[in-house]
Amino acid sequence: MSSHSPATRWIELLSEEDLAFIKRFVLSSGSLKDLAAAYEVTYPTVRLRLDRLIEKIKVLDSDRGDEFERLLRGLFAEGKLEENTFRRLLNTYQQQTRSS
C-alpha cells in the first residue's frame, strides 16, 4: 500500500499517456477545441477520451475493491477491455480471492 494519502492514490494508477492528456488539458485552460487541435483530432474524439478518463479516475478513486480490481475497472472504463473480457477477469479474480 502506498504511503500517500487516499486523495492521491488514483493518480499513481494513471498511465503516462493519461497524465500527459491531463497536463495538456490544463495547459489549454480546459478548452476541448484547443485540445483537439493540439492532438490533431476531432472534438468528439477528445470529448470521448476525456469522458473515459473521468470514468477511470472515478473508479480508481473509489473504495470499491482492492487495487487490482480498481485497475481492471479503470481499464474497462477506458475502453481497453471489452465487457465480456472484463467480466470474466473480474469474476475469476473475485472467486480466487474469496477462496484464498
N, C-alpha and C positions, 0 to 999 in steps of 0.2 A: 504494500500500500504506500502511496506517495505521502511525503511529509507536507505537501502543500494543502492549503485549505480546500474544503469541498467546492468552493466557488471557482477554483482554478483547475480542478482535475479534468474537466471536459476539454479544455484547450490542449492538454497534454495528449489527448487521443486524436486530435485532428492531424491530417496529413500536411506535408509541406505545401501541397497544392491548395488545400483549404486555407491555410494561413496566408499564402500569397494572395488568394482571392479576397480574403477579408482585408488585407492591407490595401490592395488596390481599391476596394470598395470605400474604405475610409478616406484614402487619398483623393478619391473622386467626389468627396463630400456626399456620398450615398447616391450619386446620380447613376441610375442604371443605364441611361442613354450614353453617358461618358464611359462607363464601364464596358458597354457593348462595343463602343468604338475602339477602346484600348485593346480588347480581345479580338477585334475584327469579326464579331458575330452579331446576330440579330438581338434585338431587345428581348423577344420571348425566350431565347436561349439563355440569356443572362438571368432573366426572371426565374426560369426553371432551376438553374444552378443555385440561385440564392434561396429559393423555396426548399430545395433539397438540403442545403446547408443548414437552414433554420431548423428543419426537422431533425437533422443529425445532431445538432447542438442540443435540442430539447431532449433527445434520447440519451445522449452522453451525460447530460446534466441531471438526469433523473436518478432517483434512488432505486429504480426498478432493476432487480437482478444484480449480478456481480459484473466485474469489468468486462469479462469475455462476452456475457450476454448483451451488455450495452454496446460493445463493439459490433456484434452481429446485427443488432437493431440499427446501429448507425450506418452500416454498410447497406442494409436494406433500404433505409430512408434515402440514401444517396442514389439508389437505383443500381448499385453494383452487385446486388444479389437478386435473382428472380424470386418471386414469392414462394414457389414450391421448394426451391433450394433452401431459402431462409427457414421455412417451417420445418423441413427435415433436419437441418443442422440444429436448430433451437430445440426441437423435441428430443433429439438424440442426446444433446448436451444436458438437458434438464433431467432426462431419465438416468443418465450416468451419475449426475451429481446427487440425485435422490438415493441411488442405490449404493453410494460410497459411504 
